[in-house]
Amino acid sequence: MAPNSVRSVEVAGVGSVAAAATQSATSIAELISTVPQTWRPALGAHLTALYRTAGKLCTVQNTIVQYDRHVAEGSFPGSIVNSFKEPKLQFSKEFWAPSSGRWLPAPLLRRSIPRASLSSLARSNGSKRS
C-alpha cells in the first residue's frame, strides 16, 4: 500500500530489509530493482546517470595517477610513445651534399622527439586535472 504523504514513509535503517537488499546489490540494475516500482522511472534514470558519472570519474582519476607515475619515473605512456617516433626517411644524394655543406636531420629529430613527448605528457596531465 502506498503511503498517503512523504511524512508517513519509513526511512530505511541499517537493520531493515530494504537496506540489506540495497547493500547486497552488485550492479546498477539490481540496485534499481530495490527501488519501489512507483519510483523506478524517476530514480532509475538518475541512479544510472550517477553510476556512469562515477565510472568516468574513476577512469580519469586512474589516468591522472598513471600520468603522475610516468612523470616521476621519467617514462611515457604507450599512447605517447607510439605517437612520436623517428620517421623512416630516405634522402637523395643531392639533399645530403648541398653546396653549403652537409645537413644531418637525424640528430635534430632525435632531440625533438623526447621534447615533444614531454610536452604531450604535460598537456595530457594538465587537461585531465582541469
NORURBEL-V956751 format. One record per residue. N is the residue number from 0. PSI is psi in whole degrees, 0 to 359 (NA if undefined). Layout:
((N PSI) (N PSI))
//
This chain:
((0 133) (1 145) (2 155) (3 330) (4 169) (5 330) (6 335) (7 359) (8 131) (9 129) (10 132) (11 122) (12 183) (13 325) (14 5) (15 165) (16 321) (17 320) (18 320) (19 320) (20 321) (21 319) (22 333) (23 356) (24 132) (25 357) (26 167) (27 327) (28 319) (29 322) (30 316) (31 327) (32 342) (33 345) (34 138) (35 146) (36 322) (37 336) (38 354) (39 316) (40 321) (41 314) (42 331) (43 314) (44 320) (45 315) (46 322) (47 316) (48 320) (49 320) (50 316) (51 320) (52 318) (53 321) (54 318) (55 321) (56 317) (57 321) (58 316) (59 318) (60 320) (61 321) (62 318) (63 317) (64 318) (65 318) (66 318) (67 321) (68 318) (69 320) (70 316) (71 323) (72 348) (73 23) (74 181) (75 148) (76 158) (77 326) (78 325) (79 319) (80 318) (81 342) (82 339) (83 100) (84 152) (85 124) (86 149) (87 105) (88 144) (89 118) (90 149) (91 164) (92 324) (93 325) (94 319) (95 334) (96 68) (97 170) (98 333) (99 356) (100 181) (101 133) (102 127) (103 106) (104 339) (105 313) (106 324) (107 317) (108 320) (109 328) (110 328) (111 328) (112 312) (113 323) (114 317) (115 323) (116 315) (117 318) (118 318) (119 319) (120 318) (121 318) (122 318) (123 317) (124 318) (125 320) (126 328) (127 330) (128 337) (129 NA))
//
